[in-house]
Amino acid sequence: MRTAYSVETVRAAERALMARLPEGALMQRAAAGLAAACAELLGRVYGSRVVLLVGSGDNGGDALYAGARLARRGAGVTAVLLSPERVHAGGLGALRRAGGRVAADDAVEELIQRADLVVDGIVGIGGRGGLRPGAERLAAAAERSRAAVVAVDLPSGVEAGTGEVRGAAVRADLTVTFGTYKPGLLVDPARGYAGVVRLVDIGLELPAEGELVALQHADVARLLPLPAAGSDKYRRGVVGIAAGSARYPGAAVLAVSGALRGGAGAVRYVGPAGEAVLARFPETLVSDTGPAKAGRVQAWVVGPGAGDDAVTVAEVLEADVPVLVDADGLRLAERDAVRGRTAPTLMTPHAGEAAALLGLRREEVEGARLAAARELAAVYRATVLLKGSTTLVADSAGGAVRVNATGTSWLATAGSGDVLSGLAGSLLAAGLSALDAGSVAAYLHGLAGRFAAEGAPVGAHDVAARIPQAWRDVRG
C-alpha cells in the first residue's frame, strides 16, 4: 500500500525528527538518497555532466548536497542559482569544496542542452501556482534537452497536496521523494509530471491514516470475495442490473458481462434489452416487472444506457440494498433521494458527469480531481468513484481517498464504464463496502484493460473478457 500525506503532516513529522537529530542530518539523509538515485539513472557517474536547478528552499539544499556527492565521484556538476542571495549556504559550500561550480547567467541554457542529467531543486512541497518566468524558462530548456530530469521530492510547479498544476511545471523522468508519498505524486494532472517515483526513507514517523492511499496487489488480494465450500449463488451475491434502453441495448449487455466476470453468483436484469442480454449471457435472470418485483438481490446497478428512464432510477434508489449509480442514472437521480438512502450508495461519474453534478466546468474537475471527488461525496452523502487516468474513490465519511493508476488510456472507449459498473456491482453484492468495492473494481478493471490492450486498440467487451485474468494476476 502506498500512503500519501498532506503537506502539513509531512512538515510536522520533519520538525519532530529534526528536533531529535544533529543539525543538518535530515537533509544529508535526503541528499544521500537523491544522489544514489541520480547515480543509478546515469549508470556511469565519472565524466557525466550534471546541472542543478537550485531554488531558495530546502529542496535547493538537497540538490546541492547531492550534487556534491556526485562531484566527488567524478561528475562535472554545475549549479544554476535562481535566488543567489537566498541559496542554502551549507549546500553551496559543500558543492564548491567537491569541485562543483556555479553557472554564469549567459551560459545556463547551453549547459542544460549539453547535460546528461538535470536535477530540479527549484521549489519544495509548499510551492503554489506554477513556476515563475525565470524558472519556467529553465524547465522548458530541460524538457527540450536530451538530459534525464530528476525532481527533488516532487516536480517544481505542481501542488503537493492536491495534484493540481496551475501553471508551468517541470516534467521529470524520475521523482525522488522523501519520507512518504505526497498526494500530487499519485493524482493527475500532477502525476503526469512526476515520471517514475522513488521513495527514500528518511525516518519520518507518520500517522496510521494518510490523505490518499494507493492499493497494491496484496491489498486487493485480501479484499477479493472468494466463494467458500458451502457457497451458493445467493451467498456469492446476486446483483440486479437496471440498464440499457431501445437506443442503447449494448450498455445492458456490457454491464451484465462485468457483473458475471466479476464473480456474481447470479445477475438479475431489468430493462428493455432482455433479448440482447439473453442472447449473449443465457445464465442471466431476466425480468420485465420492474426492479421492485424482480426478485432477491444483494445490490443494484442502475443507469448505464438508461436514456430518460427516471422512474426505474427512482425505484432502484428506494431499495434497501447497496446501489451503484452510473451514466444516465447520475443525471436522473434526485439528489435528495440519494442523500436520504440508508444503504450504501456508490456513484461512478467521469469528469464531465461530476462537473454537471457540481455545477462546474469539466476543466475545473479535471484540474482539481481530488477536491471534486471529496466534494461530490460530501454533497451526495455517497461514495464516489471518479473515473479518469487516475481513478479516485472518496467516501462520504471522509478518511483517506483511494487512488488507482492500473488503467491504460486504451480504456477510454465506449462501454468501458458500463463494464466497470457491473464489476463493482458484483463486489457490492458479495458484501464489500462501497469504498472497497469501488477500489477493487477500479484496480481489476485497469489491469483487465492493460491485459486486453497490450499496446493495441480494444473494445469494452475485450476488457470484460480479461477480468478473470486480472483476478488471477492479483491472487498470484
C-alpha positions as CSV (number, residue, x, y, z in Angstrom):
1,M,0.0,0.0,0.0
2,R,1.3,3.4,-0.9
3,T,0.1,6.1,1.5
4,A,0.4,9.8,0.8
5,Y,0.2,12.5,3.5
6,S,-0.7,16.2,3.5
7,V,2.0,18.9,3.4
8,E,1.1,19.9,7.0
9,T,1.5,16.3,8.2
10,V,4.9,15.9,6.4
11,R,6.2,19.1,7.8
12,A,5.2,18.3,11.3
13,A,6.9,14.9,11.1
14,E,10.0,16.5,9.7
15,R,10.1,19.1,12.6
16,A,9.7,16.3,15.1
17,L,12.5,14.3,13.6
18,M,14.9,17.2,13.2
19,A,14.5,18.0,16.9
20,R,16.0,14.6,17.7
21,L,18.8,14.7,15.1
22,P,22.0,16.7,14.8
23,E,21.6,19.8,12.8
24,G,21.6,19.1,9.0
25,A,21.4,15.3,9.5
26,L,17.9,15.1,7.9
27,M,19.0,17.0,4.8
28,Q,22.0,14.7,4.5
29,R,19.8,11.6,4.6
30,A,17.7,13.1,1.8
31,A,20.7,14.1,-0.3
32,A,22.3,10.7,0.0
33,G,19.2,9.0,-1.3
34,L,18.9,11.6,-4.1
35,A,22.5,11.1,-5.1
36,A,22.1,7.3,-5.2
37,A,19.1,7.6,-7.4
38,C,20.8,10.0,-9.8
39,A,23.9,7.8,-10.0
40,E,21.7,4.8,-10.8
41,L,20.0,6.7,-13.5
42,L,23.2,7.9,-15.0
43,G,24.8,4.5,-14.9
44,R,28.3,5.9,-15.2
45,V,28.9,8.9,-12.9
46,Y,32.5,9.7,-13.7
47,G,32.7,12.2,-16.6
48,S,28.9,12.8,-16.7
49,R,27.6,16.3,-16.9
50,V,25.0,17.3,-14.2
51,V,23.1,20.6,-13.9
52,L,21.4,21.5,-10.7
53,L,18.5,23.9,-10.8
54,V,18.6,25.4,-7.3
55,G,15.9,27.4,-5.6
56,S,16.0,29.1,-2.2
57,G,14.4,26.4,-0.1
58,D,15.4,23.0,1.4
59,N,14.9,21.4,-2.0
60,G,17.7,23.5,-3.3
61,G,19.9,22.4,-0.4
62,D,19.1,18.8,-1.1
63,A,20.1,19.2,-4.7
64,L,23.4,21.0,-3.8
65,Y,24.4,18.3,-1.3
66,A,23.5,15.6,-3.7
67,G,25.5,17.4,-6.4
68,A,28.5,17.5,-4.1
69,R,28.3,13.7,-3.7
70,L,28.2,13.2,-7.5
71,A,31.1,15.7,-8.0
72,R,33.2,13.7,-5.5
73,R,32.6,10.6,-7.8
74,G,33.9,12.5,-10.8
75,A,30.8,14.1,-12.3
76,G,31.0,17.6,-13.7
77,V,28.4,19.4,-11.6
78,T,27.2,23.0,-12.3
79,A,24.6,24.8,-10.1
80,V,22.1,27.3,-11.6
81,L,21.1,29.6,-8.7
82,L,17.7,31.1,-9.1
83,S,18.0,33.2,-5.9
84,P,21.7,33.6,-5.2
85,E,21.1,35.8,-2.2
86,R,18.9,33.1,-0.5
87,V,20.8,29.9,-1.6
88,H,21.4,27.2,1.0
89,A,24.9,28.3,2.1
90,G,26.0,24.9,3.6
91,G,24.9,23.1,0.4
92,L,26.7,25.5,-1.9
93,G,29.8,25.3,0.2
94,A,29.8,21.6,0.0
95,L,29.4,21.6,-3.8
96,R,32.3,24.0,-4.2
97,R,34.6,22.0,-2.0
98,A,33.8,18.9,-4.0
99,G,34.8,20.7,-7.2
100,G,31.3,21.8,-8.4
101,R,30.8,25.3,-9.8
102,V,28.1,27.9,-10.3
103,A,26.9,28.7,-13.8
104,A,27.2,32.2,-15.3
105,D,23.8,33.7,-16.3
106,D,24.7,33.7,-20.0
107,A,25.7,30.1,-20.2
108,V,22.7,28.4,-18.5
109,E,20.7,27.2,-21.4
110,E,23.7,25.9,-23.2
111,L,24.7,23.9,-20.1
112,I,21.3,22.4,-19.9
113,Q,21.3,21.4,-23.5
114,R,24.7,19.6,-23.1
115,A,23.8,17.9,-19.7
116,D,23.3,14.2,-19.1
117,L,21.2,14.9,-16.0
118,V,19.2,17.9,-14.8
119,V,18.2,18.0,-11.1
120,D,15.1,20.0,-10.3
121,G,15.5,21.6,-6.9
122,I,13.6,24.8,-7.7
123,V,10.5,24.6,-5.4
124,G,9.6,22.3,-2.5
125,I,6.3,20.9,-1.3
126,G,5.0,24.4,-0.3
127,G,5.0,25.7,-3.9
128,R,1.7,27.0,-5.2
129,G,0.6,28.4,-8.6
130,G,3.1,27.2,-11.1
131,L,6.6,28.3,-11.9
132,R,7.7,31.9,-12.1
133,P,9.0,33.1,-15.5
134,G,12.7,32.6,-14.8
135,A,12.2,29.1,-13.6
136,E,9.7,28.4,-16.4
137,R,12.4,29.2,-18.9
138,L,14.8,26.7,-17.2
139,A,12.1,24.0,-17.1
140,A,11.4,24.4,-20.8
141,A,15.1,24.2,-21.6
142,A,15.3,20.9,-19.6
143,E,12.3,19.5,-21.4
144,R,13.9,20.3,-24.8
145,S,17.2,18.8,-23.9
146,R,18.3,15.2,-24.1
147,A,19.1,15.1,-20.4
148,A,17.2,12.9,-17.9
149,V,15.3,15.1,-15.4
150,V,15.2,14.2,-11.7
151,A,12.8,16.1,-9.5
152,V,13.7,16.6,-5.8
153,D,10.7,15.5,-3.7
154,L,8.2,16.5,-6.4
155,P,8.3,18.3,-9.7
156,S,8.5,22.1,-9.2
157,G,5.3,23.8,-10.2
158,V,2.9,21.0,-9.2
159,E,0.9,21.3,-5.9
160,A,2.0,18.6,-3.5
161,G,-1.3,18.4,-1.5
162,T,-3.8,18.4,-4.3
163,G,-2.3,17.2,-7.5
164,E,-3.2,20.5,-9.3
165,V,-1.0,22.1,-11.9
166,R,-1.9,25.8,-12.2
167,G,0.8,26.9,-14.5
168,A,4.1,25.8,-15.9
169,A,5.8,22.9,-14.2
170,V,8.9,20.7,-14.5
171,R,8.4,17.4,-16.3
172,A,10.5,14.8,-14.7
173,D,11.7,11.4,-15.8
174,L,12.2,10.4,-12.1
175,T,11.0,12.0,-8.9
176,V,12.9,11.1,-5.7
177,T,10.5,11.8,-2.8
178,F,11.5,11.8,0.8
179,G,9.8,10.1,3.8
180,T,6.4,9.5,2.2
181,Y,4.4,10.0,-0.9
182,K,2.7,13.3,-1.5
183,P,-0.8,13.3,-3.0
184,G,0.4,15.2,-6.0
185,L,2.6,12.3,-7.0
186,L,-0.3,9.9,-7.2
187,V,-3.1,12.1,-8.6
188,D,-3.4,13.6,-12.1
189,P,-2.7,16.0,-13.5
190,A,0.4,16.3,-11.4
191,R,1.2,12.6,-11.5
192,G,1.8,13.0,-15.2
193,Y,4.7,15.3,-14.5
194,A,6.4,13.0,-11.9
195,G,7.7,10.2,-14.1
196,V,8.8,7.2,-12.1
197,V,8.5,7.9,-8.4
198,R,11.2,6.5,-6.0
199,L,10.6,6.8,-2.2
200,V,13.6,7.4,0.0
201,D,13.0,6.5,3.7
202,I,14.4,9.3,5.9
203,G,12.9,8.0,9.2
204,L,9.7,10.1,9.5
205,E,7.1,8.9,12.0
206,L,3.7,9.4,10.4
207,P,0.0,8.8,11.5
208,A,-1.6,5.5,10.5
209,E,-4.1,7.2,8.1
210,G,-3.0,9.5,5.3
211,E,-4.7,11.7,2.9
212,L,-4.5,9.3,0.0
213,V,-3.9,5.5,-0.4
214,A,-3.0,3.5,-3.5
215,L,-3.7,-0.2,-3.1
216,Q,-1.3,-2.7,-4.4
217,H,-1.7,-6.3,-5.4
218,A,-1.5,-7.7,-1.9
219,D,-4.1,-5.2,-0.6
220,V,-6.6,-6.0,-3.3
221,A,-6.0,-9.8,-2.9
222,R,-7.1,-9.5,0.8
223,L,-10.3,-7.8,-0.3
224,L,-11.3,-10.2,-3.1
225,P,-14.5,-12.1,-2.2
226,L,-13.8,-15.8,-2.6
227,P,-16.5,-18.5,-2.5
228,A,-16.4,-20.9,0.4
229,A,-17.2,-24.6,0.3
230,G,-20.8,-24.0,1.3
231,S,-21.4,-21.1,-1.0
232,D,-24.5,-21.0,-3.3
233,K,-25.4,-18.2,-5.7
234,Y,-27.1,-16.2,-3.0
235,R,-24.1,-16.4,-0.7
236,R,-21.8,-15.3,-3.6
237,G,-24.1,-12.4,-4.3
238,V,-26.9,-11.6,-6.7
239,V,-26.6,-8.3,-8.4
240,G,-29.5,-6.5,-10.1
241,I,-28.7,-4.6,-13.4
242,A,-31.3,-1.9,-14.4
243,A,-29.7,-0.6,-17.5
244,G,-30.0,-0.3,-21.3
245,S,-32.7,1.1,-23.5
246,A,-34.0,0.7,-27.0
247,R,-31.3,3.1,-28.2
248,Y,-28.5,1.6,-26.0
249,P,-29.1,-2.1,-25.5
250,G,-25.3,-2.7,-25.6
251,A,-24.9,-0.9,-22.2
252,A,-27.0,-3.5,-20.6
253,V,-25.0,-6.4,-22.2
254,L,-21.7,-4.8,-21.1
255,A,-22.8,-4.2,-17.5
256,V,-24.1,-7.7,-17.2
257,S,-20.8,-9.0,-18.6
258,G,-18.8,-7.0,-16.0
259,A,-21.0,-8.4,-13.2
260,L,-20.7,-12.0,-14.4
261,R,-16.9,-11.8,-14.9
262,G,-16.7,-10.1,-11.5
263,G,-17.8,-13.2,-9.7
264,A,-21.5,-12.6,-9.1
265,G,-23.5,-15.7,-8.1
266,A,-26.3,-14.6,-10.4
267,V,-27.4,-11.5,-12.3
268,R,-30.9,-10.3,-12.5
269,Y,-31.6,-8.0,-15.4
270,V,-34.4,-5.5,-15.6
271,G,-35.0,-3.4,-18.7
272,P,-35.9,-3.3,-22.4
273,A,-32.7,-5.1,-23.6
274,G,-33.6,-8.5,-22.2
275,E,-33.3,-10.3,-25.6
276,A,-29.9,-8.9,-26.3
277,V,-28.7,-9.8,-22.8
278,L,-30.0,-13.4,-23.0
279,A,-28.5,-13.8,-26.5
280,R,-25.1,-13.1,-25.1
281,F,-25.5,-14.4,-21.5
282,P,-28.2,-17.1,-21.2
283,E,-27.5,-17.5,-17.5
284,T,-28.9,-14.1,-16.7
285,L,-32.3,-13.9,-14.9
286,V,-34.3,-11.5,-17.0
287,S,-37.4,-9.8,-15.6
288,D,-39.9,-7.3,-17.1
289,T,-41.7,-6.5,-13.9
290,G,-39.5,-3.6,-12.7
291,P,-36.8,-3.5,-10.0
292,A,-39.1,-3.9,-7.0
293,K,-40.6,-7.2,-8.3
294,A,-37.5,-8.6,-10.0
295,G,-36.6,-10.9,-7.1
296,R,-34.0,-11.1,-4.5
297,V,-30.8,-9.1,-5.0
298,Q,-28.0,-8.1,-2.7
299,A,-27.1,-4.9,-4.7
300,W,-28.3,-2.9,-7.7
301,V,-26.6,-1.2,-10.6
302,V,-28.7,1.4,-12.3
303,G,-28.1,3.9,-15.1
304,P,-25.9,2.6,-17.9
305,G,-27.6,3.4,-21.2
306,A,-30.9,4.1,-19.3
307,G,-31.8,7.1,-21.5
308,D,-34.6,9.0,-19.7
309,D,-36.0,6.3,-17.6
310,A,-36.2,8.3,-14.4
311,V,-38.9,6.0,-12.9
312,T,-36.6,3.0,-12.8
313,V,-33.8,5.0,-11.3
314,A,-36.1,6.3,-8.6
315,E,-37.4,2.8,-7.9
316,V,-33.9,1.4,-7.5
317,L,-32.8,4.2,-5.2
318,E,-35.7,3.2,-2.9
319,A,-34.2,-0.3,-2.4
320,D,-32.7,-1.2,0.9
321,V,-29.6,-2.7,-0.5
322,P,-26.4,-1.1,-1.8
323,V,-26.9,0.7,-5.1
324,L,-24.4,1.8,-7.8
325,V,-25.4,4.8,-9.9
326,D,-23.7,5.4,-13.2
327,A,-24.1,7.2,-16.5
328,D,-27.7,8.3,-17.2
329,G,-28.6,7.3,-13.7
330,L,-26.4,10.1,-12.4
331,R,-28.3,12.7,-14.4
332,L,-31.7,11.2,-13.5
333,A,-31.2,10.6,-9.8
334,E,-32.7,13.1,-7.4
335,R,-30.1,14.5,-5.1
336,D,-32.3,14.2,-2.0
337,A,-33.2,10.6,-2.9
338,V,-29.5,9.7,-2.9
339,R,-28.8,11.7,0.3
340,G,-31.7,10.1,2.1
341,R,-30.7,6.5,1.5
342,T,-29.7,4.4,4.5
343,A,-28.0,1.6,2.5
344,P,-24.6,2.3,0.8
345,T,-24.5,4.2,-2.5
346,L,-21.7,4.2,-5.0
347,M,-21.6,6.9,-7.7
348,T,-19.3,6.4,-10.7
349,P,-19.1,9.6,-12.7
350,H,-16.4,10.6,-15.2
351,A,-15.2,14.2,-15.1
352,G,-17.9,15.6,-17.3
353,E,-20.7,14.0,-15.2
354,A,-19.1,15.1,-12.0
355,A,-18.9,18.6,-13.3
356,A,-22.6,18.6,-14.2
357,L,-23.5,17.4,-10.7
358,L,-21.3,20.0,-9.0
359,G,-22.2,22.9,-11.4
360,L,-18.6,23.2,-12.6
361,R,-16.8,23.2,-15.9
362,R,-15.2,19.9,-16.9
363,E,-11.8,21.5,-16.9
364,E,-12.3,22.6,-13.3
365,V,-12.9,19.0,-12.2
366,E,-10.0,17.6,-14.3
367,G,-7.7,20.2,-12.8
368,A,-8.7,19.5,-9.2
369,R,-9.8,15.9,-9.2
370,L,-9.1,15.2,-5.5
371,A,-11.2,18.2,-4.4
372,A,-14.0,17.3,-6.8
373,A,-14.3,13.7,-5.6
374,R,-14.4,14.8,-2.0
375,E,-16.9,17.5,-2.6
376,L,-19.2,15.2,-4.6
377,A,-19.1,12.5,-1.9
378,A,-20.0,15.1,0.8
379,V,-22.8,16.7,-1.2
380,Y,-24.5,13.4,-2.1
381,R,-23.6,11.6,1.1
382,A,-22.3,8.7,-1.1
383,T,-19.1,7.0,-2.0
384,V,-17.8,8.5,-5.3
385,L,-15.6,6.7,-7.8
386,L,-14.3,9.5,-10.1
387,K,-13.2,7.8,-13.3
388,G,-10.2,9.1,-15.3
389,S,-6.5,8.5,-15.9
390,T,-6.2,8.0,-12.2
391,T,-9.4,6.8,-10.6
392,L,-10.3,8.3,-7.2
393,V,-12.7,6.7,-4.7
394,A,-13.8,9.1,-1.9
395,D,-16.1,8.1,0.9
396,S,-18.8,10.5,2.3
397,A,-17.5,9.8,5.9
398,G,-14.1,11.3,4.9
399,G,-10.9,9.5,5.6
400,A,-8.2,8.6,3.1
401,V,-9.2,8.7,-0.6
402,R,-8.3,5.7,-2.6
403,V,-6.4,6.2,-5.8
404,N,-5.8,3.8,-8.6
405,A,-3.5,4.0,-11.6
406,T,-3.6,0.5,-13.0
407,G,-5.5,1.6,-16.1
408,T,-4.4,2.5,-19.6
409,S,-5.5,5.2,-22.0
410,W,-6.9,2.4,-24.2
411,L,-9.7,2.1,-21.6
412,A,-11.1,5.4,-23.0
413,T,-13.5,3.6,-25.2
414,A,-17.3,3.4,-25.4
415,G,-18.8,0.9,-22.9
416,S,-15.8,0.6,-20.7
417,G,-17.6,2.4,-17.9
418,D,-20.6,0.0,-18.2
419,V,-18.2,-3.0,-17.6
420,L,-16.8,-1.2,-14.6
421,S,-20.3,-0.6,-13.2
422,G,-21.2,-4.3,-13.5
423,L,-17.9,-5.4,-11.9
424,A,-18.3,-3.0,-9.0
425,G,-21.9,-4.1,-8.6
426,S,-20.9,-7.7,-8.3
427,L,-18.5,-6.8,-5.5
428,L,-21.2,-4.8,-3.7
429,A,-23.4,-7.8,-3.9
430,A,-20.7,-10.0,-2.5
431,G,-20.6,-7.9,0.7
432,L,-17.8,-5.4,0.1
433,S,-18.3,-1.9,1.3
434,A,-18.8,0.8,-1.3
435,L,-15.3,2.1,-0.7
436,D,-13.7,-1.4,-1.1
437,A,-16.0,-2.4,-4.0
438,G,-15.1,0.8,-5.9
439,S,-11.4,0.4,-5.2
440,V,-11.1,-3.3,-6.1
441,A,-13.3,-2.8,-9.2
442,A,-11.1,0.1,-10.4
443,Y,-8.0,-2.0,-9.8
444,L,-9.2,-5.1,-11.6
445,H,-10.8,-3.1,-14.5
446,G,-7.5,-1.2,-15.0
447,L,-5.5,-4.5,-15.1
448,A,-8.0,-6.1,-17.4
449,G,-7.7,-3.1,-19.7
450,R,-3.9,-3.4,-19.8
451,F,-4.1,-7.2,-20.5
452,A,-6.6,-6.6,-23.2
453,A,-4.7,-3.8,-24.9
454,E,-1.0,-4.7,-24.7
455,G,-0.4,-1.5,-26.7
456,A,-3.2,-2.0,-29.2
457,P,-6.8,-0.8,-29.6
458,V,-9.5,-2.7,-27.7
459,G,-13.3,-2.6,-27.1
460,A,-15.2,-2.8,-23.9
461,H,-16.1,-6.4,-24.5
462,D,-12.3,-7.2,-24.7
463,V,-11.8,-5.6,-21.3
464,A,-14.7,-7.6,-19.7
465,A,-13.2,-10.8,-21.1
466,R,-9.9,-10.1,-19.3
467,I,-11.4,-9.5,-15.8
468,P,-10.8,-13.2,-14.7
469,Q,-7.1,-12.8,-15.9
470,A,-6.8,-9.7,-13.8
471,W,-8.3,-11.6,-10.8
472,R,-5.8,-14.4,-11.2
473,D,-2.9,-12.0,-11.5
474,V,-3.9,-10.3,-8.3
475,R,-4.2,-13.6,-6.4
476,G,-0.8,-14.6,-7.7
